[in-house]
Amino acid sequence: MNTYTTTELTEARRSIDSTLHKCEKALLKLTPGKSQHTLTTRRIKAFQIALELINRELESTNNS
């Protein structure tokens, strides 16, 4: 697995967090049950998982 610097992880977290918030705002305007709503919901979940994994990596880096 690749090793990323703390700076790279922090920048990735900032970018993903920004995109996540944009998706959450867009989701409010989409019709439930439509493909765009489903796709955006799945993207939101993927971004949440990515953020959790990045946060874990940053915590383990800081605890080392």
Buried (B, 14 or more C-beta within 10 A) or exposed (E): EEEBEEEEBEEBBEEBBEBBEEBEEBBEEBEEEEEEBEEBBEBBEEBEEBBEEBEEBBEEEEEE
